[in-house]
């Protein structure tokens, strides 16, 4: 998809509205499948829980989804992109500690990504048990989820085109089903009064457990923000009006059915399927399964985007990122696909039924909501919005989300422990990768490259030194154009002197904007020492080999550099010289002077390094043109060595 076409979809249009239905609302749109089931937890149907539960659902969708996400958070767009890491990119210069909520939010969002396919597809397929009680739902769920993860490698461009119309059918279906049942008990509309919500929370003995179940109605709210880049805020806001209406009709329709069955035990019955006419159940299950697959697909795609951003922001190990189609922004991350699939299978293996999964669901995403509130508060302060309004936002949503968190904590013993463990494991990976880089950076020494101009110019012409390469390229992390790591000068001059016609320094600056693609050339010593600064957005591929070649081609075209080989024969035939990238892998050999927590971070980092891409692959360099050098960051001090010399 071209950038212009993508930009057009972000404008308010019928196509944009339809695409937002398919991409954005899958998770929140499938929640009616399991919310009431979770609220009653197979127990007795009582009037207090029906009215109180419905009132809580309505006001949660209004305050949490409509006000917080649709009206407020969507304003924090980073050049049209959204999501927890996009938000972090907007505020990260404000305070260093903001990395912690960003990592918590990202890791809990990924943990949630593992349970979404399991619970939504299980809830949908279990509807078949209405007609055939002994139907083997688990093998069918495993088969559907396995196929879903297998097709990721081929790209989902074609599937994506039909998502919108299919989700329109889904929302229309659940809305009509709900409306058709409302006539049975019109008094159900009393539940719009927040009094019933307050009464339930104040008087019901298991109120905290119900709070955790009610939270399930808003779990997909974060996806509205995460996938903003695909559809644009206008399309999301307008299509949400339709989606919310259909959800409310369905929830209240289920409430009307529950009112008719007061005093009975809900047991295995799912009110979502109970409001369907008998002849429609098979169609209902089919449409529900289709919607569940779409919701799962949106979560998987969102996880791929999240990891791609995390890799560029250096909070996730460098992993292979593939682009299976020309579709703009469509990516496939094989390692994450496998992690999510294994997580899904583990959840199905442990919980088996959706009613058991409900207890594990919601706890992780609740933490994502809280971290978004923290980052949004900082963002609004940065935008100089009235401090009283910002304070009001922070207080109101902290109270709401901490209340939900207390409710969700009651789920830990019933299955929440698993998603919490998964989220903690992901947090450890992210924090260790980020922390190890910070520790290593402490030991990187920079020198003034201007002091080395004369020696580099002379070395380039020194025939007594063996020729290493026509063009020698080093990747540098020095932000200052006049600085370079001491290890680079050591590599050129001390390790084994490297003579080259031109010495290049390439620096990558990851920008806060998502899609920046700029570069700047500085001729430090004209024609001898040249620095290129790449300014790349956090959603851009870091294919340094390709980008570097493009810059050199432009420089040759502009007459800024002559890359013809200096070998006599090759020069005679105007053949370009060779390029060699030198990648310095920095290793910490001594750790006894580090704090205990830093030692642990580095040990975890060493394990992660074995599974991550090598430095050259991480930067998209062609390995045939790369020399890899391992350099110690901490040189042992000889003063500490005691040796006795014998005569």
Secondary structure, DSSP 8 states (H G I E B T S, - for coil): --HHHHHHHHSS-HHHHHHHHHHTSHHHHTGGGTHHHHHHTT-B--HHHHHHHHHHHHHHIIIIIIIIIIIIGGG--BTTB-SHHHHHHHHTTT-TTHHHHHHHHHHHHHHHHHHHHHHHHHHHHGGGGGTSTT--HHHHHHHHHHHHHHGGGG-SHHHHHHHHHHHHHHHHHHHHHHHHHHGGGGGGGGGGSHHHHHHHHHH-TTHHHHHHHHGGGGTTHHHHHHTHHHH-HHHHHHHHHHHHHHHHHHHHHHHHHHHHTTTSB-TT--HHHHTS-GGGHHHHHHHHHHHHHHHHHHHHHHHHHHHHHHHHTTSS-----B--SSSTT--B-HHHHHHHHHHHHHHHHHH-SHHHHTTTSSHHHHHHHHHHHHHHHHHHHHTT--HHHHHHHHHHHHHHHHHHHHHHHTTGGGTHHHHHHHHHHHHHHHHHHHHHHHHHHHT--EEEGGGGHHHHHHHHH-TTS-EEEEEEEEE----STTEEEHHHHHIIIIIS--EEEEEEEEEEEEESSSS-EEEEEEEEETTTEEEEEEEEETTS---HHHHHHHHHHHHHHTTS---B--SHHHHHTT-B--EEEEEEEEE----TTS-HHHHHHHHHHHHHHHHS--HHHHTT--GGGEEEEEEESS---GGG-------
